Amino acid sequence: MRLKVLSPAGDEDSLKMAVYNGADEVYLGVKDFNARNIEGFSLDKLKSAVEFAHIFDVKVHLTVNILFNDSEIQSALDLIVDAYNLGVDAFIIQDIGLISLVHKFYPEIEIHASTQLGVHNLEGVRVLEKLGVKRVVLSRETPLSEIRRIRDNSNIEIEYFVQGALCVSFSGNCYLSEYTTGNSGNRGKCKQLCRLPYILSYDGKKLTSGYLLSAKDFNMLDSLDDLKEAGVTAIKIEGRARRPFYVGESTRVYANAVRGITKENNLPLAFNRGYTRGYFDGNGDIISKYQSHIGVHIGEIVRVKNGKNFNEIFISSNRELTPKSVFKVFKNGKEISTFTGYDLTKQGELYRITTTQKFHVGDSINLILDSALENEMLNTKLRKNIKISIIARKNEKILAEFSANNENLEIFGDICESAKNSPLTKKDLEENFNKSEYFNAELEITLDNVFMSKSKLNEFRRNVFDSIYDAYTKLDREKLSHVKIEIEKKNLKFNDFKYVENVDNIPNVKNLIYSPEMYELEDIKRFKILCESKNIKPYLELPNFALSEDIEFIKSIVEKLKIPVVVNNLWALNLDTEKIAGWGLNVYNSFSANYFDLLYMSAEGENKNMNAPYMTLRHCPMKAHLKADCKNCPYKQGFIYTTQSGRVLKLKRKKLSTCTFYLTD
């Protein structure tokens, strides 16, 4: 089977662009309950959106992919039931408490585990399978080898991002926006502080500056065969907050690719900050020099005429340019301005534009919006072909016979009269039946010398197309009823503890969590012995990211030492030892806490403690910013990122088979 293409739909226009350009599935959200801070769809609009998609055999997935508190989770569950009753095919969910409730009360509902759960290995998948999850949206950090391992040892469907924005932080574990502005990314309110400038320093010395946490865009177009071979079911395009042209173009390109069709590719024009294959190439060459869309290079300014109020610039370009297109200007590789060419004209070999801004000869020009291509895309139309046999005989009711959604139907109209002056013609019927927004009628006409008024013929046509619409949009499922859930609050909060990163620094406390940079058996054993000698309960904090070899290594340490652990990702729930639910599990409500049934600490919400790192980085900052390599790694404690406002973020590392970096306070 070929890969399914899953496209974003932030609004009705984007939904149409996804469907018209070849999406197999679309995902969308409703206001307040999705991880993109956009308006989304109302329930009324959701109904029409689902019906529209289903006409074209496109499935609809609803994103309910934020964390919910106790006062919200009933509404979230009710929304899922309402949306299911409207025909939504699957639900993308992050909150473990909500997943457990859907699985318990509504096993017929198809659950897809959100990428925000950070599942990136087989052990995490096994937890999801017990919760009835049919598909997992793997974290973008998941390497190809682990995708294959999941396929070989699980029946779960695999969904993988292939295009669009790449979060610099590990999925679901970015708390920078929450900790610095109170706007949580896990609640759909991310302020994208990663896209701002930073300074990297060591020991008071500035090493580099720029958009040091701004990731390139994902583009896996050249890796689709690898993904298919590895067992991926659906490839996902990011971009519910992007404009319809982006949705249409990215859908078109990937839909063509999975069908073996090669056509012109305008993906870089749709949106890009530079492209990357993410973590398929080691720890990831993912950092961009830019914070936003850079478009495609089309030429440079070769002449300037400065006036009193307006300036004229003349651009040399081999590309055909059109008025109302949008351009971005660069000098020495740095973005300096954006402008729209409202009055763009061609004069000889050059393009002339007037602007109030001042530019210089030699400035480089990128095209970031091609108005002609935008209009062409937005005017794309698609109608579903349907064969209709129309029989119109004297003194008999006009009849339409057709098959819709595997159902054979007959629709009768009024009785046809014998024509006296203006008989009904095939052209009349063809023109009349060419007025449907969704269906392209391929007519087979049997016609006597009959007459029918235009009003009766219009009514007949409407009844035919209404019946076709109903056939494609009717739901073969029983409607579900709401259930009232009871909140059982258990006292499971874990507050009485301290962290240490050095075995030589053991404070006199009740519970002590060791968070080492290097996971070494003898070092951890020494920590445990020192704690027990002081009557302190020892805990080993586990990383939120681990590859298969890392899991086996950590498992061996835990089995040998019988040390309790702090779990920061679903994979570690399988370890046979005493466990604490750590910050990485994002326990946000009583239902999540009760599902884990462990003492827990929370990174967000009313119960947050500030022990979680601001970000988890799977790329290597030493390689990205200092051009270092693993053989000569310069990392040591003391590297810091500084924001424009002066906030300092310390860079720390955990080393297993690969390095994971963290930004902390």
C-alpha positions as CSV (number, residue, x, y, z in Angstrom):
1,M,0.0,0.0,0.0
2,R,1.2,3.5,-0.7
3,L,1.8,6.1,2.0
4,K,-1.3,8.1,3.0
5,V,-0.9,11.9,2.8
6,L,-2.3,13.8,5.9
7,S,-2.7,17.5,5.4
8,P,-3.4,20.4,7.8
9,A,-6.6,22.4,7.6
10,G,-6.6,25.6,9.7
11,D,-9.7,27.0,8.0
12,E,-12.2,26.2,5.3
13,D,-10.0,27.5,2.5
14,S,-7.1,25.3,3.6
15,L,-9.4,22.3,3.9
16,K,-10.5,22.8,0.3
17,M,-6.9,23.1,-0.8
18,A,-5.9,19.9,1.0
19,V,-8.8,17.9,-0.5
20,Y,-8.6,19.4,-4.0
21,N,-4.8,18.7,-4.2
22,G,-4.8,15.0,-3.2
23,A,-4.9,14.6,0.6
24,D,-6.0,11.2,1.8
25,E,-6.7,12.5,5.3
26,V,-6.9,16.0,6.9
27,Y,-6.5,17.1,10.5
28,L,-8.1,20.2,12.0
29,G,-9.1,21.6,15.4
30,V,-11.8,23.5,17.2
31,K,-11.4,26.6,19.1
32,D,-9.6,26.4,22.5
33,F,-9.0,22.6,22.4
34,N,-6.1,22.3,19.9
35,A,-2.4,22.9,20.0
36,R,-2.4,25.8,17.5
37,N,-3.5,29.1,18.8
38,I,-5.9,29.7,15.9
39,E,-9.7,30.0,15.7
40,G,-10.3,26.6,14.3
41,F,-13.7,25.2,13.4
42,S,-17.0,25.6,15.3
43,L,-19.1,22.4,15.6
44,D,-21.5,23.7,12.8
45,K,-18.5,24.3,10.5
46,L,-17.0,20.9,11.6
47,K,-20.1,19.1,10.4
48,S,-19.9,20.7,6.9
49,A,-16.1,20.2,6.8
50,V,-16.5,16.5,7.6
51,E,-19.3,16.1,5.0
52,F,-17.2,17.9,2.4
53,A,-14.1,15.7,3.0
54,H,-16.1,12.5,3.0
55,I,-17.6,13.3,-0.4
56,F,-14.1,13.1,-1.8
57,D,-13.2,10.0,0.4
58,V,-10.9,12.0,2.6
59,K,-10.9,11.1,6.3
60,V,-11.0,13.8,9.0
61,H,-8.9,13.7,12.2
62,L,-9.7,16.2,15.0
63,T,-6.9,17.5,17.1
64,V,-7.8,17.5,20.8
65,N,-4.1,17.7,21.5
66,I,-3.5,19.9,24.5
67,L,-3.3,19.1,28.3
68,F,-6.5,19.5,30.2
69,N,-7.1,20.4,33.8
70,D,-9.8,18.8,36.0
71,S,-12.4,21.4,35.2
72,E,-12.0,21.1,31.4
73,I,-11.7,17.4,30.8
74,Q,-15.5,16.7,30.9
75,S,-15.9,19.3,28.1
76,A,-13.1,17.7,26.1
77,L,-14.7,14.3,26.4
78,D,-18.1,15.8,25.4
79,L,-16.5,17.5,22.4
80,I,-15.0,14.2,21.2
81,V,-18.4,12.5,21.5
82,D,-20.1,15.4,19.6
83,A,-17.5,15.3,16.9
84,Y,-17.7,11.5,16.5
85,N,-21.4,11.9,16.1
86,L,-20.8,14.4,13.3
87,G,-18.6,11.9,11.5
88,V,-15.0,12.7,12.6
89,D,-12.9,9.6,11.8
90,A,-10.2,9.8,14.4
91,F,-8.9,11.9,17.3
92,I,-5.4,13.1,17.9
93,I,-4.9,13.3,21.7
94,Q,-2.0,14.2,23.9
95,D,-3.5,14.0,27.4
96,I,-3.0,10.5,28.9
97,G,-6.0,11.1,31.2
98,L,-8.3,11.9,28.3
99,I,-7.0,9.0,26.3
100,S,-7.7,6.6,29.2
101,L,-11.3,8.0,29.5
102,V,-12.0,7.6,25.7
103,H,-10.6,4.1,25.8
104,K,-12.7,3.2,28.9
105,F,-16.1,4.7,27.8
106,Y,-15.9,4.7,24.0
107,P,-13.8,1.9,22.7
108,E,-15.3,2.4,19.2
109,I,-13.6,5.8,18.9
110,E,-10.3,5.7,17.0
111,I,-7.5,7.3,19.0
112,H,-4.2,8.6,17.5
113,A,-1.5,9.5,20.0
114,S,-0.2,13.0,19.5
115,T,3.4,13.7,18.8
116,Q,3.2,15.8,22.0
117,L,3.4,12.6,23.9
118,G,7.0,12.3,22.7
119,V,6.8,8.7,21.8
120,H,9.9,7.7,19.9
121,N,10.6,4.0,20.6
122,L,8.9,0.6,20.8
123,E,8.6,0.7,24.6
124,G,6.5,3.9,24.5
125,V,4.3,2.3,21.8
126,R,3.6,-0.7,24.0
127,V,2.1,1.6,26.6
128,L,-0.1,3.2,24.0
129,E,-1.3,-0.1,22.7
130,K,-2.6,-1.0,26.1
131,L,-4.7,2.2,25.9
132,G,-6.3,1.2,22.7
133,V,-4.4,3.6,20.5
134,K,-4.6,2.7,16.8
135,R,-2.0,5.1,15.5
136,V,1.0,6.9,17.0
137,V,2.3,10.2,15.6
138,L,5.9,9.7,16.4
139,S,8.1,12.5,17.6
140,R,10.1,14.2,14.9
141,E,13.3,13.0,16.7
142,T,12.5,9.3,16.0
143,P,15.3,7.8,13.8
144,L,14.6,5.4,11.0
145,S,16.0,2.4,12.9
146,E,13.4,2.9,15.6
147,I,10.6,3.2,13.2
148,R,11.6,-0.2,11.8
149,R,11.8,-1.6,15.3
150,I,8.2,-0.4,16.1
151,R,6.9,-1.9,12.8
152,D,8.5,-5.3,13.4
153,N,7.2,-5.6,17.0
154,S,3.8,-3.8,16.9
155,N,0.6,-3.6,15.0
156,I,0.2,0.1,15.6
157,E,-0.1,2.4,12.7
158,I,2.8,4.9,12.3
159,E,2.4,8.5,11.4
160,Y,5.5,10.7,10.7
161,F,6.0,14.4,10.0
162,V,7.5,15.1,6.6
163,Q,7.0,18.8,5.9
164,G,6.8,22.0,7.8
165,A,7.9,23.6,11.0
166,L,10.4,21.7,13.1
167,C,10.3,22.4,16.8
168,V,13.8,22.8,18.2
169,S,12.7,21.2,21.5
170,F,11.7,17.5,21.9
171,S,8.0,17.0,21.4
172,G,5.8,17.9,24.4
173,N,8.7,18.9,26.6
174,C,9.2,22.5,25.8
175,Y,8.4,24.7,28.7
176,L,10.2,27.9,27.7
177,S,7.0,29.8,26.8
178,E,5.2,28.6,29.9
179,Y,8.0,29.4,32.3
180,T,8.8,32.8,30.9
181,T,5.5,34.2,29.7
182,G,2.9,31.9,31.3
183,N,1.7,30.7,27.9
184,S,2.1,27.0,27.6
185,G,2.9,25.3,24.4
186,N,1.2,22.2,25.7
187,R,-1.9,24.3,26.0
188,G,-1.7,25.6,22.5
189,K,-0.4,29.1,23.5
190,C,3.3,28.8,22.5
191,K,4.9,32.2,21.9
192,Q,7.7,30.7,19.8
193,L,10.5,32.3,21.8
194,C,12.8,29.9,20.0
195,R,12.5,32.1,16.9
196,L,14.1,35.1,18.7
197,P,17.8,36.0,18.7
198,Y,20.2,34.5,21.3
199,I,23.8,34.9,22.3
200,L,25.9,31.8,23.0
201,S,28.7,32.5,25.6
202,Y,31.2,30.6,27.7
203,D,32.8,31.9,30.8
204,G,31.7,35.5,30.0
205,K,33.0,35.3,26.4
206,K,30.5,35.7,23.5
207,L,31.0,32.9,21.0
208,T,28.3,33.6,18.5
209,S,24.8,35.2,18.2
210,G,21.7,35.0,15.9
211,Y,18.7,32.8,15.7
212,L,20.5,30.0,17.5
213,L,17.3,28.1,18.4
214,S,15.4,28.7,15.2
215,A,15.0,25.4,13.4
216,K,14.8,24.8,9.7
217,D,11.7,23.4,8.1
218,F,11.2,19.7,7.7
219,N,11.4,18.3,4.1
220,M,11.4,14.6,3.7
221,L,10.5,14.5,0.0
222,D,13.6,12.5,-0.9
223,S,13.1,10.1,2.0
224,L,9.6,8.8,1.2
225,D,10.9,5.4,0.0
226,D,12.8,5.0,3.3
227,L,9.7,5.8,5.3
228,K,7.5,3.5,3.4
229,E,10.0,0.6,3.7
230,A,10.3,1.3,7.4
231,G,6.5,0.8,7.9
232,V,5.1,4.3,8.1
233,T,1.4,4.4,7.4
234,A,0.8,8.1,6.9
235,I,3.0,11.1,6.2
236,K,2.0,14.3,7.9
237,I,2.4,17.9,6.7
238,E,2.6,20.5,9.4
239,G,0.9,23.8,9.0
240,R,-2.6,24.5,10.4
241,A,-1.5,28.1,10.9
242,R,-0.2,28.5,7.4
243,R,-2.0,30.1,4.4
244,P,-4.0,28.0,2.0
245,F,-1.4,28.2,-0.8
246,Y,1.1,26.4,1.5
247,V,-1.4,23.7,2.3
248,G,-2.4,23.2,-1.4
249,E,1.2,23.2,-2.7
250,S,2.6,20.9,0.0
251,T,-0.3,18.5,-0.4
252,R,0.0,18.5,-4.2
253,V,3.8,17.8,-4.1
254,Y,3.6,14.9,-1.6
255,A,0.4,13.5,-3.1
256,N,2.1,13.4,-6.5
257,A,5.3,11.9,-5.0
258,V,3.5,9.0,-3.3
259,R,1.6,8.3,-6.6
260,G,4.9,8.3,-8.6
261,I,4.1,11.6,-10.4
262,T,6.8,14.1,-10.9
263,K,5.8,17.7,-11.4
264,E,7.1,21.2,-10.7
265,N,7.8,21.7,-7.0
266,N,7.1,25.1,-5.5
267,L,7.6,24.0,-1.9
268,P,10.4,26.5,-1.1
269,L,8.1,29.3,-2.2
270,A,5.2,28.0,-0.1
271,F,7.3,28.3,3.1
272,N,10.8,27.6,4.2
273,R,13.6,28.6,6.6
274,G,16.0,26.3,4.8
275,Y,15.2,22.6,4.7
276,T,16.4,19.7,6.8
277,R,15.8,15.9,7.0
278,G,15.8,16.4,10.8
279,Y,17.3,13.5,12.7
280,F,17.7,11.1,9.8
281,D,21.3,12.3,9.5
282,G,22.6,11.8,13.0
283,N,21.8,14.4,15.7
284,G,20.4,16.8,13.2
285,D,21.6,19.7,11.1
286,I,18.5,21.6,12.0
287,I,19.4,25.2,12.9
288,S,18.5,28.0,10.5
289,K,20.0,31.4,10.1
290,Y,16.5,32.8,9.8
291,Q,13.4,33.1,12.0
292,S,10.7,33.2,9.2
293,H,10.0,32.4,5.6
294,I,12.8,33.2,3.2
295,G,11.2,32.2,-0.1
296,V,13.4,31.7,-3.2
297,H,16.1,33.8,-4.6
298,I,15.1,35.5,-7.8
299,G,17.6,38.3,-8.5
300,E,19.1,41.5,-7.2
301,I,18.6,45.3,-7.4
302,V,20.7,46.7,-10.2
303,R,19.5,50.3,-10.3
304,V,17.9,52.7,-7.7
305,K,16.2,56.1,-8.2
306,N,15.4,57.8,-5.0
307,G,12.7,60.4,-4.9
308,K,11.1,62.8,-2.4
309,N,8.3,60.5,-1.4
310,F,8.8,57.3,-3.4
311,N,11.8,55.4,-4.6
312,E,12.1,53.3,-7.7
313,I,14.0,50.1,-7.7
314,F,14.9,48.0,-10.8
315,I,15.3,44.2,-10.3
316,S,17.2,41.9,-12.6
317,S,15.5,38.4,-12.6
318,N,15.2,35.4,-14.9
319,R,11.8,34.6,-13.3
320,E,8.6,35.9,-14.6
321,L,7.2,38.2,-11.8
322,T,3.7,39.5,-11.4
323,P,2.2,42.5,-9.6
324,K,1.1,42.2,-5.9
325,S,3.8,39.6,-5.3
326,V,5.8,39.9,-2.0
327,F,9.6,40.2,-1.9
328,K,12.2,40.0,0.9
329,V,15.4,41.9,0.7
330,F,18.8,40.6,2.0
331,K,22.1,42.2,2.4
332,N,25.2,40.1,3.2
333,G,22.9,37.2,3.9
334,K,20.8,39.0,6.5
335,E,17.2,39.9,6.0
336,I,16.6,43.7,6.0
337,S,13.1,44.3,4.7
338,T,9.9,42.9,3.1
339,F,7.7,44.7,0.6
340,T,4.9,44.1,-1.9
341,G,5.2,45.0,-5.6
342,Y,1.8,46.5,-6.1
343,D,2.8,48.4,-9.2
344,L,5.4,46.0,-10.6
345,T,6.0,46.5,-14.3
346,K,8.5,45.2,-16.8
347,Q,10.7,47.7,-18.5
348,G,13.0,46.0,-21.0
349,E,14.9,43.3,-19.2
350,L,14.3,44.7,-15.8
351,Y,11.4,44.9,-13.3
352,R,10.4,48.3,-11.9
353,I,8.8,48.7,-8.5
354,T,8.1,51.9,-6.5
355,T,8.4,51.8,-2.7
356,T,8.7,54.1,0.3
357,Q,11.7,52.0,1.5
358,K,15.3,52.7,0.7
359,F,17.4,50.0,-0.9
360,H,20.8,49.8,-2.6
361,V,22.3,48.4,-5.7
362,G,23.5,44.8,-5.1
363,D,20.8,44.0,-2.5
364,S,19.6,40.5,-3.0
365,I,15.9,39.8,-3.7
366,N,13.9,36.7,-2.7
367,L,10.3,36.1,-3.7
368,I,8.2,34.9,-0.8
369,L,4.7,35.1,-2.4
370,D,3.9,34.8,-6.1
371,S,0.5,36.4,-6.6
372,A,-0.1,34.5,-9.9
373,L,0.6,31.1,-8.3
374,E,-1.4,32.0,-5.2
375,N,-4.4,32.9,-7.4
376,E,-4.1,29.8,-9.5
377,M,-4.0,27.6,-6.5
378,L,-6.9,29.3,-4.7
379,N,-9.0,28.9,-7.9
380,T,-8.4,25.2,-8.0
381,K,-11.6,23.3,-8.2
382,L,-12.4,19.6,-8.0
383,R,-15.7,17.8,-8.5
384,K,-16.4,14.2,-7.9
385,N,-17.4,12.4,-11.1
386,I,-20.7,10.6,-11.0
387,K,-22.5,8.8,-13.8
388,I,-26.2,9.6,-14.0
389,S,-28.7,8.0,-16.4
390,I,-31.6,10.3,-17.1
391,I,-34.8,9.0,-18.8
392,A,-37.4,11.5,-19.9
393,R,-40.4,10.0,-21.7
394,K,-43.8,11.5,-22.5
395,N,-46.4,11.1,-19.8
396,E,-43.9,9.5,-17.4
397,K,-42.0,10.9,-14.5
398,I,-38.5,12.0,-15.4
399,L,-36.0,9.5,-13.8
400,A,-32.4,9.7,-12.7
401,E,-30.5,6.5,-12.0
402,F,-27.1,6.4,-10.4
403,S,-24.8,4.7,-8.0
404,A,-23.4,6.7,-5.1
405,N,-21.1,5.4,-2.4
406,N,-21.9,1.8,-3.5
407,E,-25.7,2.4,-3.3
408,N,-28.0,2.2,-6.4
409,L,-30.6,5.0,-6.3
410,E,-33.5,6.2,-8.4
411,I,-34.9,9.7,-8.2
412,F,-38.2,10.7,-9.9
413,G,-39.3,14.1,-10.9
414,D,-42.4,15.5,-12.4
415,I,-44.3,14.0,-15.3
416,C,-42.9,15.0,-18.7
417,E,-45.4,16.7,-21.1
418,S,-45.4,16.3,-24.8
419,A,-43.5,19.1,-26.4
420,K,-45.4,21.6,-28.5
421,N,-42.8,24.3,-29.2
422,S,-39.6,24.0,-27.2
423,P,-38.7,20.4,-26.5
424,L,-36.2,19.5,-23.8
425,T,-32.7,18.8,-25.4
426,K,-29.6,17.0,-24.2
427,K,-27.8,20.3,-24.1
428,D,-30.5,21.7,-21.7
429,L,-30.0,18.8,-19.4
430,E,-26.2,19.0,-19.6
431,E,-26.2,22.7,-18.8
432,N,-28.7,22.3,-16.0
433,F,-26.7,19.4,-14.4
434,N,-23.5,21.3,-14.6
435,K,-24.3,23.5,-11.6
436,S,-23.2,21.3,-8.7
437,E,-20.4,22.6,-6.4
438,Y,-19.2,19.1,-5.5
439,F,-20.3,16.7,-8.4
440,N,-19.5,16.5,-12.0
441,A,-22.4,14.7,-13.7
442,E,-21.5,12.4,-16.6
443,L,-24.9,12.1,-18.2
444,E,-26.4,9.3,-20.2
445,I,-29.6,10.7,-21.6
446,T,-32.7,8.9,-23.0
447,L,-35.0,11.6,-24.3
448,D,-38.4,11.7,-26.1
449,N,-40.0,14.8,-27.6
450,V,-40.9,16.2,-24.1
451,F,-41.2,19.5,-22.4
452,M,-40.4,20.4,-18.7
453,S,-40.5,23.9,-17.2
454,K,-37.2,25.3,-16.0
455,S,-38.4,25.4,-12.4
456,K,-39.4,21.7,-12.3
457,L,-36.2,20.7,-14.0
458,N,-34.2,22.7,-11.4
459,E,-36.1,21.1,-8.6
460,F,-35.4,17.7,-10.1
461,R,-31.7,18.5,-10.3
462,R,-31.5,19.7,-6.7
463,N,-33.2,16.5,-5.5
464,V,-30.8,14.3,-7.5
465,F,-27.7,16.1,-6.1
466,D,-29.2,16.2,-2.6
467,S,-29.6,12.4,-2.8
468,I,-26.0,12.0,-4.0
469,Y,-24.7,14.3,-1.2
470,D,-26.7,12.3,1.4
471,A,-25.4,9.0,0.1
472,Y,-21.7,10.2,0.4
473,T,-22.2,11.9,3.8
474,K,-24.5,9.6,5.7
475,L,-22.9,7.9,8.7
476,D,-23.1,4.1,9.2
477,R,-22.5,4.3,13.0
478,E,-24.6,4.6,16.1
479,K,-24.6,7.9,17.8
480,L,-22.9,8.0,21.2
481,S,-24.3,9.5,24.4
482,H,-22.4,11.7,26.8
483,V,-21.2,10.2,30.1
484,K,-20.7,12.1,33.3
485,I,-17.3,11.4,34.6
486,E,-16.4,11.5,38.3
487,I,-13.1,13.0,39.4
488,E,-11.3,11.0,42.0
489,K,-8.6,13.1,43.5
490,K,-5.8,11.1,45.1
491,N,-3.0,12.7,47.1
492,L,-0.2,11.6,44.7
493,K,1.8,14.8,44.4
494,F,5.5,14.3,45.1
495,N,6.9,17.5,46.6
496,D,9.4,16.6,49.3
497,F,12.6,16.2,47.3
498,K,15.8,17.8,46.0
499,Y,17.9,17.3,42.9
500,V,21.6,16.8,42.7
501,E,23.9,16.5,39.7
502,N,27.0,15.5,41.6
503,V,27.5,12.5,43.9
504,D,29.9,14.4,46.0
505,N,27.1,16.8,47.1
506,I,24.6,14.9,49.1
507,P,22.4,17.2,51.2
508,N,20.5,16.0,54.3
509,V,17.0,15.6,52.9
510,K,14.2,13.0,52.9
511,N,14.2,12.2,49.1
512,L,17.1,12.9,46.7
513,I,16.9,12.7,43.0
514,Y,20.2,12.2,41.1
515,S,20.3,13.6,37.6
516,P,23.7,12.7,36.2
517,E,25.3,13.9,33.0
518,M,26.7,10.4,32.4
519,Y,24.9,7.2,33.3
520,E,27.6,5.1,34.8
521,L,26.9,2.0,37.0
522,E,29.6,2.6,39.6
523,D,28.7,6.3,39.9
524,I,25.0,5.6,40.4
525,K,25.8,2.7,42.8
526,R,27.9,5.1,44.9
527,F,25.1,7.6,45.0
528,K,22.7,4.9,46.3
529,I,25.1,3.8,49.0
530,L,25.7,7.3,50.2
531,C,22.0,8.1,50.4
532,E,21.2,4.9,52.3
533,S,24.0,5.6,54.7
534,K,22.3,8.9,55.6
535,N,18.8,7.3,55.6
536,I,17.9,9.2,52.4
537,K,15.6,7.7,49.8
538,P,17.5,7.7,46.5
539,Y,16.0,8.2,43.0
540,L,17.6,8.1,39.6
541,E,16.2,10.6,37.1
542,L,15.9,9.0,33.7
543,P,16.2,10.9,30.4
544,N,13.1,11.7,28.4
545,F,14.8,10.5,25.2
546,A,16.4,7.1,24.8
547,L,17.2,4.8,21.9
548,S,16.9,1.1,22.1
549,E,20.5,0.5,23.2
550,D,20.1,3.2,25.8
551,I,17.0,1.5,27.2
552,E,18.8,-1.8,27.5
553,F,21.7,-0.1,29.2
554,I,19.5,1.8,31.7
555,K,17.5,-1.4,32.3
556,S,20.6,-3.3,33.3
557,I,21.6,-0.6,35.8
558,V,18.2,-0.5,37.4
559,E,18.0,-4.3,37.6
560,K,21.5,-4.5,39.3
561,L,21.0,-1.7,41.7
562,K,17.2,-1.9,42.4
563,I,17.2,1.8,42.5
564,P,13.8,3.8,42.3
565,V,13.5,6.0,39.2
566,V,11.9,9.2,38.0
567,V,10.1,8.5,34.7
568,N,10.1,11.3,32.1
569,N,8.8,9.4,29.1
570,L,6.4,6.5,28.5
571,W,9.2,4.1,27.6
572,A,10.4,3.9,31.2
573,L,7.1,2.8,32.7
574,N,8.1,-0.7,31.7
575,L,11.1,-0.8,34.1
576,D,10.7,-3.2,37.0
577,T,11.4,-0.9,39.9
578,E,9.7,1.7,42.1
579,K,8.8,4.7,40.0
580,I,7.9,8.4,40.3
581,A,6.0,10.1,37.4
582,G,8.4,12.9,36.4
583,W,7.9,16.2,34.7
584,G,8.3,14.7,31.3
585,L,5.0,12.8,31.5
586,N,3.1,16.1,31.8
587,V,0.6,15.0,34.5
588,Y,-1.9,17.8,34.3
589,N,-5.1,16.4,35.8
590,S,-6.4,13.8,38.2
591,F,-7.2,11.3,35.4
592,S,-3.6,11.3,34.2
593,A,-2.4,10.9,37.8
594,N,-4.8,8.1,38.4
595,Y,-3.8,6.3,35.2
596,F,-0.2,6.3,36.1
597,D,-1.1,5.6,39.8
598,L,2.3,6.9,40.9
599,L,3.5,9.8,43.0
600,Y,4.1,12.5,40.4
601,M,5.7,15.9,39.8
602,S,4.3,18.3,37.2
603,A,6.1,20.7,34.9
604,E,3.0,22.8,34.3
605,G,-0.3,23.9,35.7
606,E,-1.4,24.6,39.3
607,N,0.9,21.9,40.6
608,K,4.1,22.8,38.7
609,N,7.5,22.7,40.3
610,M,10.3,24.3,38.3
611,N,12.5,21.2,38.0
612,A,11.8,20.6,34.3
613,P,14.3,22.0,31.8
614,Y,13.1,24.8,29.7
615,M,13.9,22.8,26.5
616,T,15.2,19.4,25.5
617,L,17.5,19.6,22.4
618,R,18.3,16.6,20.3
619,H,20.6,18.6,17.9
620,C,24.1,19.3,19.0
621,P,24.8,23.0,19.8
622,M,28.5,22.3,19.7
623,K,28.3,21.2,16.1
624,A,25.6,23.7,15.1
625,H,27.3,26.9,16.4
626,L,31.0,26.0,17.1
627,K,31.6,23.7,14.1
628,A,32.9,21.0,16.6
629,D,32.8,17.3,16.1
630,C,32.3,14.4,18.5
631,K,36.1,13.5,18.5
632,N,36.9,17.0,19.8
633,C,33.8,18.0,21.7
634,P,34.3,21.2,23.6
635,Y,31.3,20.8,25.8
636,K,31.6,21.4,29.5
637,Q,29.4,23.1,32.0
638,G,29.4,26.8,31.6
639,F,27.9,27.4,28.2
640,I,24.9,29.7,28.3
641,Y,22.3,31.1,25.9
642,T,21.2,34.7,26.7
643,T,18.0,36.3,25.4
644,Q,17.7,39.9,24.3
645,S,16.0,40.7,27.6
646,G,19.0,39.3,29.5
647,R,17.5,36.0,30.6
648,V,20.2,33.3,31.0
649,L,19.6,29.7,30.0
650,K,22.3,27.2,31.0
651,L,23.2,24.5,28.6
652,K,23.5,21.0,30.1
653,R,24.0,17.6,28.7
654,K,23.0,13.9,29.2
655,K,25.2,11.4,27.4
656,L,24.1,7.9,26.5
657,S,24.7,6.4,23.1
658,T,24.1,9.9,21.8
659,C,23.9,13.3,23.5
660,T,20.8,15.1,24.6
661,F,21.1,18.7,25.6
662,Y,18.9,20.8,28.0
663,L,18.4,24.5,28.6
664,T,17.8,25.2,32.3
665,D,17.6,28.2,34.6
